[in-house]
Structures are given as structure tokens and as C-alpha cells.
């Protein structure tokens, strides 16, 4: 033996207790990571619930606003019909305050076209409202069919 190695006899119980403490530390660090992951999942669920609530609220507000459109279009059509009737009665006369019947004809035609376009707009508004109603029903059905996320406070 050229080099002498030194040996020492020590009890193994302190080494075993150190090993146990290291294992406990390793176990506790993984549980803290798991706990952190669970907290992140809970936050994600809360954020998802907030988004769903906002969508439902926005959908209800949009439906409310769109439901007002047909009434407004009806009012507009009534006013336009009155105006066109007045134009037709005045165009029936030969000359009203220096305006001839021929001069009123293009205006009357344009007004008739405008009325037709307004009617088409009203039909489109009604179709949009019906589509939104169907979309609302589908969203509610999907929301009710999906497992309800638990709310954590």
C-alpha cells in the first residue's frame, strides 16, 4: 500500500435520517408543483366561466337590440308610405306650384324603389332575428349539455 487510505467507523443512523429528510424534501417539492398546477387549472376554469358568462350576456344584449329593429323599420315604412302617398296625390295634379307631372315621375319611381329596398331590409332583419334566436337556443343547449365547471371562490 503505497498510499494509505484512512477509514473511519461511524454510525449509520444519522446517514439514514439524512436520507429520509432528503426523500421528504423531494416528495414535498413535487406535491407543491402539483398544488401549483391544480391552482392554475382552477384559475383556467374560472376564466372559462367568466368568458361563458360574458358571451351569454352579450348574446342577450344583442338579441334585445336586434329585436328593436323590426319596429323601427315598420315606423320608417309607415312614414315613407305617407310621404309617397302625398307625392302621388300631388303628382296626379297637372301642375302644382310650377312642378309638372313629368318632373315628379322620376321622384315617384325612386321612392317606389326605396320602399321596395326598405321592405327587403325589413325581411333581412326578420331573418337575422330568427337566426339569432336559433343560435341562442343552440348556445344554451350546448351550455346545458356540457359538464358545468365548478365555481371556486
Backbone as JSON Lines, residues from 0, in Angstrom:
{"i":0,"aa":"X","n":[0.81,-1.16,0.0],"ca":[0.0,0.0,0.0],"c":[0.87,1.25,0.0]}
{"i":1,"aa":"X","n":[0.91,1.84,-1.15],"ca":[1.74,3.0,-1.29],"c":[1.08,4.2,-0.62]}
{"i":2,"aa":"X","n":[-0.14,4.38,-0.95],"ca":[-0.87,5.45,-0.3],"c":[-1.76,4.84,0.75]}
{"i":3,"aa":"X","n":[-1.77,5.42,1.84],"ca":[-2.63,4.89,2.88],"c":[-3.95,5.64,2.86]}
{"i":4,"aa":"X","n":[-5.0,4.87,2.83],"ca":[-6.32,5.45,2.89],"c":[-6.8,5.4,4.31]}
{"i":5,"aa":"X","n":[-7.42,6.45,4.72],"ca":[-7.92,6.49,6.07],"c":[-9.36,6.04,6.1]}
{"i":6,"aa":"X","n":[-9.71,5.28,7.07],"ca":[-11.08,4.82,7.26],"c":[-11.54,5.22,8.62]}
{"i":7,"aa":"X","n":[-12.85,5.47,8.7],"ca":[-13.42,5.86,9.97],"c":[-14.73,5.1,10.15]}
{"i":8,"aa":"X","n":[-14.98,4.62,11.28],"ca":[-16.22,3.9,11.55],"c":[-17.18,4.88,12.2]}
{"i":9,"aa":"X","n":[-18.36,5.08,11.5],"ca":[-19.36,5.99,12.04],"c":[-20.7,5.26,12.06]}
{"i":10,"aa":"X","n":[-21.59,5.67,12.92],"ca":[-22.9,5.02,12.95],"c":[-23.72,5.38,11.71]}
{"i":11,"aa":"X","n":[-24.55,4.48,11.23],"ca":[-25.35,4.72,10.02],"c":[-26.68,5.41,10.29]}
{"i":12,"aa":"X","n":[-27.14,5.48,11.5],"ca":[-28.44,6.11,11.79],"c":[-28.49,7.58,11.39]}
{"i":13,"aa":"X","n":[-27.45,8.4,11.63],"ca":[-27.53,9.78,11.14],"c":[-27.59,9.86,9.61]}
{"i":14,"aa":"X","n":[-26.9,8.95,8.94],"ca":[-26.96,8.95,7.47],"c":[-28.35,8.57,6.98]}
{"i":15,"aa":"X","n":[-28.94,7.59,7.66],"ca":[-30.3,7.17,7.27],"c":[-31.3,8.3,7.51]}
{"i":16,"aa":"X","n":[-31.17,9.01,8.6],"ca":[-32.09,10.11,8.87],"c":[-31.91,11.22,7.84]}
{"i":17,"aa":"X","n":[-30.68,11.47,7.4],"ca":[-30.45,12.46,6.33],"c":[-31.1,12.01,5.02]}
{"i":18,"aa":"X","n":[-31.0,10.73,4.72],"ca":[-31.64,10.2,3.51],"c":[-33.16,10.37,3.57]}
{"i":19,"aa":"X","n":[-33.73,10.1,4.74],"ca":[-35.17,10.24,4.9],"c":[-35.59,11.7,4.72]}
{"i":20,"aa":"X","n":[-34.83,12.61,5.28],"ca":[-35.16,14.04,5.14],"c":[-35.07,14.48,3.68]}
{"i":21,"aa":"X","n":[-34.06,13.98,2.96],"ca":[-33.92,14.31,1.54],"c":[-35.12,13.79,0.76]}
{"i":22,"aa":"X","n":[-35.54,12.56,1.06],"ca":[-36.71,12.0,0.38],"c":[-37.97,12.81,0.67]}
{"i":23,"aa":"X","n":[-38.11,13.24,1.92],"ca":[-39.27,14.06,2.27],"c":[-39.24,15.39,1.52]}
{"i":24,"aa":"X","n":[-38.07,16.0,1.42],"ca":[-37.95,17.26,0.69],"c":[-38.29,17.07,-0.8]}
{"i":25,"aa":"X","n":[-37.8,15.98,-1.37],"ca":[-38.1,15.7,-2.77],"c":[-39.59,15.46,-2.96]}
{"i":26,"aa":"X","n":[-40.22,14.73,-2.06],"ca":[-41.65,14.47,-2.16],"c":[-42.46,15.75,-1.99]}
{"i":27,"aa":"X","n":[-42.08,16.59,-1.05],"ca":[-42.83,17.82,-0.81],"c":[-42.69,18.78,-1.98]}
{"i":28,"aa":"X","n":[-41.56,18.81,-2.66],"ca":[-41.41,19.72,-3.8],"c":[-42.31,19.28,-4.94]}
{"i":29,"aa":"X","n":[-42.47,17.99,-5.18],"ca":[-43.36,17.55,-6.25],"c":[-44.82,17.81,-5.88]}
{"i":30,"aa":"X","n":[-45.16,17.71,-4.62],"ca":[-46.53,18.0,-4.23],"c":[-46.82,19.49,-4.34]}
{"i":31,"aa":"X","n":[-45.83,20.34,-4.1],"ca":[-46.05,21.78,-4.27],"c":[-46.23,22.1,-5.76]}
{"i":32,"aa":"X","n":[-45.52,21.4,-6.63],"ca":[-45.7,21.61,-8.07],"c":[-47.09,21.15,-8.48]}
{"i":33,"aa":"X","n":[-47.52,20.03,-7.92],"ca":[-48.85,19.53,-8.22],"c":[-49.9,20.52,-7.72]}
{"i":34,"aa":"X","n":[-49.7,21.05,-6.54],"ca":[-50.63,22.02,-5.98],"c":[-50.67,23.27,-6.86]}
{"i":35,"aa":"X","n":[-49.52,23.7,-7.33],"ca":[-49.45,24.88,-8.2],"c":[-50.19,24.6,-9.52]}
{"i":36,"aa":"X","n":[-50.01,23.4,-10.07],"ca":[-50.7,23.02,-11.3],"c":[-52.21,23.0,-11.09]}
{"i":37,"aa":"X","n":[-52.65,22.47,-9.96],"ca":[-54.09,22.44,-9.66],"c":[-54.63,23.86,-9.54]}
{"i":38,"aa":"X","n":[-53.88,24.75,-8.91],"ca":[-54.32,26.15,-8.8],"c":[-54.43,26.81,-10.16]}
{"i":39,"aa":"X","n":[-53.49,26.49,-11.06],"ca":[-53.55,27.05,-12.41],"c":[-54.77,26.51,-13.16]}
{"i":40,"aa":"X","n":[-55.07,25.24,-12.97],"ca":[-56.24,24.66,-13.62],"c":[-57.51,25.32,-13.1]}
{"i":41,"aa":"X","n":[-57.58,25.56,-11.81],"ca":[-58.74,26.21,-11.22],"c":[-58.89,27.63,-11.78]}
{"i":42,"aa":"X","n":[-57.79,28.35,-11.91],"ca":[-57.85,29.7,-12.49],"c":[-58.33,29.66,-13.93]}
{"i":43,"aa":"X","n":[-57.88,28.64,-14.67],"ca":[-58.31,28.49,-16.06],"c":[-59.81,28.22,-16.12]}
{"i":44,"aa":"X","n":[-60.31,27.4,-15.22],"ca":[-61.75,27.11,-15.17],"c":[-62.53,28.39,-14.84]}
{"i":45,"aa":"X","n":[-62.02,29.17,-13.9],"ca":[-62.69,30.43,-13.55],"c":[-62.71,31.37,-14.74]}
{"i":46,"aa":"X","n":[-61.59,31.47,-15.44],"ca":[-61.53,32.35,-16.62],"c":[-62.5,31.87,-17.69]}
{"i":47,"aa":"X","n":[-62.58,30.57,-17.88],"ca":[-63.51,29.99,-18.85],"c":[-64.94,30.33,-18.47]}
{"i":48,"aa":"X","n":[-65.27,30.24,-17.22],"ca":[-66.63,30.55,-16.76],"c":[-66.94,32.03,-16.98]}
{"i":49,"aa":"X","n":[-65.96,32.9,-16.75],"ca":[-66.17,34.33,-16.99],"c":[-66.44,34.59,-18.47]}
{"i":50,"aa":"X","n":[-65.69,33.91,-19.34],"ca":[-65.89,34.08,-20.79],"c":[-67.29,33.62,-21.18]}
{"i":51,"aa":"X","n":[-67.71,32.48,-20.67],"ca":[-69.05,31.97,-20.99],"c":[-70.12,32.94,-20.5]}
{"i":52,"aa":"X","n":[-69.95,33.45,-19.29],"ca":[-70.92,34.42,-18.76],"c":[-70.98,35.67,-19.62]}
{"i":53,"aa":"X","n":[-69.81,36.15,-20.06],"ca":[-69.77,37.34,-20.92],"c":[-70.45,37.08,-22.26]}
{"i":54,"aa":"X","n":[-70.25,35.89,-22.82],"ca":[-70.87,35.55,-24.11],"c":[-72.38,35.51,-23.97]}
{"i":55,"aa":"X","n":[-72.86,34.87,-22.91],"ca":[-74.31,34.79,-22.7],"c":[-74.89,36.18,-22.51]}
{"i":56,"aa":"X","n":[-74.2,37.02,-21.75],"ca":[-74.67,38.4,-21.51],"c":[-74.68,39.2,-22.81]}
{"i":57,"aa":"X","n":[-73.61,39.08,-23.61],"ca":[-73.54,39.8,-24.88],"c":[-74.61,39.32,-25.84]}
{"i":58,"aa":"X","n":[-74.85,38.01,-25.85],"ca":[-75.87,37.46,-26.73],"c":[-77.25,38.01,-26.36]}
{"i":59,"aa":"X","n":[-77.54,38.08,-25.08],"ca":[-78.84,38.6,-24.64],"c":[-78.98,40.08,-25.02]}
{"i":60,"aa":"X","n":[-77.92,40.86,-24.83],"ca":[-77.97,42.27,-25.19],"c":[-78.14,42.46,-26.69]}
{"i":61,"aa":"X","n":[-77.44,41.64,-27.48],"ca":[-77.54,41.73,-28.93],"c":[-78.95,41.38,-29.39]}
{"i":62,"aa":"X","n":[-79.51,40.31,-28.84],"ca":[-80.88,39.93,-29.19],"c":[-81.86,41.06,-28.84]}
{"i":63,"aa":"X","n":[-81.65,41.69,-27.72],"ca":[-82.53,42.78,-27.3],"c":[-82.46,43.93,-28.3]}
{"i":64,"aa":"X","n":[-81.25,44.29,-28.69],"ca":[-81.1,45.4,-29.64],"c":[-81.66,45.05,-31.01]}
{"i":65,"aa":"X","n":[-81.43,43.83,-31.46],"ca":[-81.91,43.43,-32.79],"c":[-83.42,43.31,-32.8]}
{"i":66,"aa":"X","n":[-84.01,42.94,-31.67],"ca":[-85.47,42.83,-31.63],"c":[-86.14,44.19,-31.8]}
{"i":67,"aa":"X","n":[-85.43,45.27,-31.57],"ca":[-85.99,46.61,-31.74],"c":[-86.02,47.03,-33.2]}
{"i":68,"aa":"X","n":[-85.21,46.38,-34.03],"ca":[-85.08,46.8,-35.44],"c":[-86.4,46.67,-36.22]}
{"i":69,"aa":"X","n":[-87.13,45.54,-36.16],"ca":[-88.36,45.46,-36.96],"c":[-89.36,46.57,-36.64]}
{"i":70,"aa":"X","n":[-89.51,46.94,-35.39],"ca":[-90.42,48.03,-35.04],"c":[-90.0,49.35,-35.67]}
{"i":71,"aa":"X","n":[-88.69,49.61,-35.63],"ca":[-88.19,50.85,-36.23],"c":[-88.39,50.84,-37.74]}
{"i":72,"aa":"X","n":[-88.19,49.68,-38.36],"ca":[-88.39,49.58,-39.81],"c":[-89.86,49.78,-40.16]}
{"i":73,"aa":"X","n":[-90.74,49.22,-39.33],"ca":[-92.19,49.43,-39.57],"c":[-92.54,50.91,-39.49]}
{"i":74,"aa":"X","n":[-91.99,51.6,-38.5],"ca":[-92.24,53.04,-38.38],"c":[-91.74,53.78,-39.62]}
{"i":75,"aa":"X","n":[-90.54,53.4,-40.06],"ca":[-89.97,54.04,-41.25],"c":[-90.83,53.78,-42.48]}
{"i":76,"aa":"X","n":[-91.28,52.53,-42.63],"ca":[-92.13,52.21,-43.78],"c":[-93.43,53.01,-43.75]}
{"i":77,"aa":"X","n":[-94.0,53.13,-42.56],"ca":[-95.24,53.93,-42.45],"c":[-95.02,55.37,-42.87]}
{"i":78,"aa":"X","n":[-93.94,55.95,-42.4],"ca":[-93.63,57.34,-42.75],"c":[-93.36,57.47,-44.25]}
{"i":79,"aa":"X","n":[-92.65,56.5,-44.8],"ca":[-92.34,56.55,-46.23],"c":[-93.6,56.37,-47.07]}
{"i":80,"aa":"X","n":[-94.47,55.48,-46.63],"ca":[-95.73,55.29,-47.37],"c":[-96.57,56.57,-47.36]}
{"i":81,"aa":"X","n":[-96.63,57.24,-46.22],"ca":[-97.35,58.51,-46.16],"c":[-96.75,59.53,-47.11]}
{"i":82,"aa":"X","n":[-95.42,59.58,-47.13],"ca":[-94.72,60.53,-48.0],"c":[-94.99,60.21,-49.46]}
{"i":83,"aa":"X","n":[-94.93,58.91,-49.8],"ca":[-95.17,58.52,-51.2],"c":[-96.62,58.82,-51.57]}
{"i":84,"aa":"X","n":[-97.55,58.56,-50.67],"ca":[-98.96,58.87,-50.96],"c":[-99.13,60.36,-51.23]}
{"i":85,"aa":"X","n":[-98.47,61.16,-50.42],"ca":[-98.54,62.61,-50.64],"c":[-97.95,62.97,-52.0]}
{"i":86,"aa":"X","n":[-96.83,62.33,-52.36],"ca":[-96.23,62.62,-53.67],"c":[-97.14,62.18,-54.8]}
{"i":87,"aa":"X","n":[-97.79,61.02,-54.63],"ca":[-98.67,60.52,-55.69],"c":[-99.88,61.44,-55.87]}
{"i":88,"aa":"X","n":[-100.42,61.91,-54.77],"ca":[-101.58,62.81,-54.89],"c":[-101.18,64.12,-55.55]}
{"i":89,"aa":"X","n":[-99.99,64.61,-55.21],"ca":[-99.57,65.86,-55.84],"c":[-99.14,65.65,-57.28]}
{"i":90,"aa":"X","n":[-98.63,64.44,-57.6],"ca":[-98.23,64.2,-58.99],"c":[-99.45,63.96,-59.86]}
{"i":91,"aa":"X","n":[-100.59,63.63,-59.26],"ca":[-101.82,63.42,-60.02],"c":[-102.35,64.72,-60.59]}
{"i":92,"aa":"X","n":[-102.03,65.8,-59.97],"ca":[-102.48,67.1,-60.48],"c":[-101.56,67.51,-61.62]}
{"i":93,"aa":"X","n":[-102.06,68.25,-62.52],"ca":[-101.29,68.63,-63.7],"c":[-100.07,69.46,-63.34]}
{"i":94,"aa":"X","n":[-100.25,70.49,-62.57],"ca":[-99.15,71.34,-62.18],"c":[-99.4,71.81,-60.75]}
{"i":95,"aa":"X","n":[-98.4,71.58,-59.9],"ca":[-98.52,72.03,-58.52],"c":[-97.36,72.99,-58.28]}
{"i":96,"aa":"X","n":[-97.69,74.21,-58.07],"ca":[-96.71,75.27,-57.78],"c":[-95.57,75.26,-58.79]}
{"i":97,"aa":"X","n":[-95.9,75.08,-60.04],"ca":[-94.88,75.16,-61.09],"c":[-94.16,73.84,-61.35]}
{"i":98,"aa":"X","n":[-94.52,72.73,-60.66],"ca":[-93.87,71.44,-60.89],"c":[-94.82,70.59,-61.71]}
{"i":99,"aa":"X","n":[-94.34,70.12,-62.83],"ca":[-95.2,69.34,-63.72],"c":[-95.22,67.87,-63.32]}
{"i":100,"aa":"X","n":[-96.19,67.15,-63.87],"ca":[-96.35,65.73,-63.59],"c":[-95.13,64.95,-64.08]}
{"i":101,"aa":"X","n":[-94.56,65.34,-65.19],"ca":[-93.39,64.66,-65.75],"c":[-92.17,64.8,-64.86]}
{"i":102,"aa":"X","n":[-92.06,65.92,-64.18],"ca":[-90.92,66.13,-63.29],"c":[-91.05,65.27,-62.02]}
{"i":103,"aa":"X","n":[-92.26,64.98,-61.6],"ca":[-92.48,64.19,-60.4],"c":[-92.35,62.68,-60.65]}
{"i":104,"aa":"X","n":[-92.49,62.24,-61.89],"ca":[-92.46,60.81,-62.2],"c":[-91.15,60.15,-61.77]}
{"i":105,"aa":"X","n":[-89.98,60.7,-62.08],"ca":[-88.74,60.03,-61.64],"c":[-88.63,59.96,-60.11]}
{"i":106,"aa":"X","n":[-89.1,61.01,-59.46],"ca":[-89.05,61.01,-58.0],"c":[-89.95,59.92,-57.44]}
{"i":107,"aa":"X","n":[-91.13,59.8,-58.03],"ca":[-92.07,58.78,-57.59],"c":[-91.49,57.38,-57.82]}
{"i":108,"aa":"X","n":[-90.85,57.16,-58.96],"ca":[-90.23,55.86,-59.24],"c":[-89.12,55.55,-58.24]}
{"i":109,"aa":"X","n":[-88.31,56.54,-57.96],"ca":[-87.22,56.35,-56.99],"c":[-87.78,56.04,-55.61]}
{"i":110,"aa":"X","n":[-88.86,56.7,-55.25],"ca":[-89.47,56.45,-53.95],"c":[-90.02,55.03,-53.88]}
{"i":111,"aa":"X","n":[-90.62,54.55,-54.98],"ca":[-91.12,53.17,-55.01],"c":[-89.96,52.18,-54.86]}
{"i":112,"aa":"X","n":[-88.85,52.46,-55.53],"ca":[-87.67,51.6,-55.39],"c":[-87.16,51.63,-53.95]}
{"i":113,"aa":"X","n":[-87.18,52.8,-53.36],"ca":[-86.72,52.93,-51.98],"c":[-87.61,52.13,-51.03]}
{"i":114,"aa":"X","n":[-88.89,52.16,-51.27],"ca":[-89.83,51.4,-50.44],"c":[-89.57,49.91,-50.58]}
{"i":115,"aa":"X","n":[-89.32,49.46,-51.81],"ca":[-89.02,48.04,-52.02],"c":[-87.73,47.64,-51.3]}
{"i":116,"aa":"X","n":[-86.72,48.48,-51.37],"ca":[-85.47,48.19,-50.68],"c":[-85.68,48.16,-49.17]}
{"i":117,"aa":"X","n":[-86.5,49.05,-48.67],"ca":[-86.78,49.07,-47.24],"c":[-87.52,47.8,-46.82]}
{"i":118,"aa":"X","n":[-88.44,47.34,-47.63],"ca":[-89.14,46.09,-47.33],"c":[-88.16,44.91,-47.31]}
{"i":119,"aa":"X","n":[-87.25,44.9,-48.27],"ca":[-86.24,43.83,-48.29],"c":[-85.36,43.9,-47.04]}
{"i":120,"aa":"X","n":[-85.01,45.11,-46.63],"ca":[-84.21,45.27,-45.42],"c":[-84.95,44.75,-44.2]}
{"i":121,"aa":"X","n":[-86.25,45.0,-44.18],"ca":[-87.05,44.5,-43.06],"c":[-87.06,42.97,-43.07]}
{"i":122,"aa":"X","n":[-87.2,42.36,-44.23],"ca":[-87.2,40.9,-44.31],"c":[-85.85,40.34,-43.86]}
{"i":123,"aa":"X","n":[-84.78,41.01,-44.25],"ca":[-83.45,40.57,-43.83],"c":[-83.3,40.7,-42.32]}
{"i":124,"aa":"X","n":[-83.82,41.78,-41.76],"ca":[-83.78,41.96,-40.31],"c":[-84.55,40.87,-39.59]}
{"i":125,"aa":"X","n":[-85.71,40.5,-40.12],"ca":[-86.51,39.43,-39.52],"c":[-85.76,38.1,-39.6]}
{"i":126,"aa":"X","n":[-85.13,37.83,-40.75],"ca":[-84.37,36.59,-40.91],"c":[-83.18,36.56,-39.96]}
{"i":127,"aa":"X","n":[-82.52,37.7,-39.8],"ca":[-81.39,37.78,-38.86],"c":[-81.85,37.52,-37.45]}
{"i":128,"aa":"X","n":[-82.97,38.09,-37.08],"ca":[-83.52,37.87,-35.74],"c":[-83.85,36.4,-35.52]}
{"i":129,"aa":"X","n":[-84.44,35.76,-36.52],"ca":[-84.74,34.33,-36.4],"c":[-83.46,33.51,-36.28]}
{"i":130,"aa":"X","n":[-82.44,33.86,-37.06],"ca":[-81.16,33.14,-36.98],"c":[-80.52,33.3,-35.62]}
{"i":131,"aa":"X","n":[-80.6,34.51,-35.09],"ca":[-80.04,34.73,-33.75],"c":[-80.81,33.95,-32.69]}
{"i":132,"aa":"X","n":[-82.11,33.82,-32.88],"ca":[-82.89,33.02,-31.95],"c":[-82.44,31.57,-31.97]}
{"i":133,"aa":"X","n":[-82.22,31.04,-33.18],"ca":[-81.74,29.65,-33.28],"c":[-80.36,29.52,-32.68]}
{"i":134,"aa":"X","n":[-79.49,30.48,-32.92],"ca":[-78.14,30.46,-32.37],"c":[-78.18,30.5,-30.85]}
{"i":135,"aa":"X","n":[-79.08,31.33,-30.31],"ca":[-79.22,31.41,-28.86],"c":[-79.66,30.07,-28.29]}
{"i":136,"aa":"X","n":[-80.61,29.42,-28.94],"ca":[-81.07,28.11,-28.46],"c":[-79.94,27.09,-28.51]}
{"i":137,"aa":"X","n":[-79.16,27.11,-29.57],"ca":[-78.05,26.16,-29.69],"c":[-77.0,26.41,-28.61]}
{"i":138,"aa":"X","n":[-76.68,27.68,-28.38],"ca":[-75.7,28.01,-27.34],"c":[-76.18,27.56,-25.97]}
{"i":139,"aa":"X","n":[-77.46,27.79,-25.7],"ca":[-78.0,27.37,-24.42],"c":[-77.97,25.86,-24.3]}
{"i":140,"aa":"X","n":[-78.32,25.15,-25.39],"ca":[-78.32,23.69,-25.37],"c":[-76.89,23.18,-25.15]}
{"i":141,"aa":"X","n":[-75.92,23.78,-25.85],"ca":[-74.52,23.35,-25.68],"c":[-74.05,23.66,-24.27]}
{"i":142,"aa":"X","n":[-74.45,24.79,-23.74],"ca":[-74.02,25.18,-22.4],"c":[-74.62,24.24,-21.36]}
{"i":143,"aa":"X","n":[-75.87,23.85,-21.57],"ca":[-76.52,22.96,-20.61],"c":[-76.03,21.53,-20.75]}
{"i":144,"aa":"X","n":[-75.62,21.11,-21.96],"ca":[-75.14,19.75,-22.15],"c":[-73.72,19.56,-21.66]}
{"i":145,"aa":"X","n":[-72.91,20.58,-21.74],"ca":[-71.52,20.44,-21.3],"c":[-71.5,20.34,-19.78]}
{"i":146,"aa":"X","n":[-70.54,19.55,-19.25],"ca":[-70.48,19.46,-17.8],"c":[-70.18,20.82,-17.21]}
{"i":147,"aa":"X","n":[-71.0,21.2,-16.28],"ca":[-70.87,22.54,-15.69],"c":[-69.6,22.62,-14.87]}
{"i":148,"aa":"X","n":[-68.71,23.56,-15.21],"ca":[-67.49,23.71,-14.41],"c":[-67.84,24.22,-13.02]}
{"i":149,"aa":"X","n":[-67.18,23.67,-12.06],"ca":[-67.45,24.11,-10.7],"c":[-66.84,25.46,-10.48]}
{"i":150,"aa":"X","n":[-67.56,26.28,-9.77],"ca":[-67.04,27.61,-9.46],"c":[-66.33,27.55,-8.13]}
{"i":151,"aa":"X","n":[-65.12,28.03,-8.16],"ca":[-64.32,28.08,-6.94],"c":[-64.19,29.51,-6.49]}
{"i":152,"aa":"X","n":[-64.37,29.72,-5.25],"ca":[-64.25,31.11,-4.76],"c":[-63.02,31.24,-3.92]}
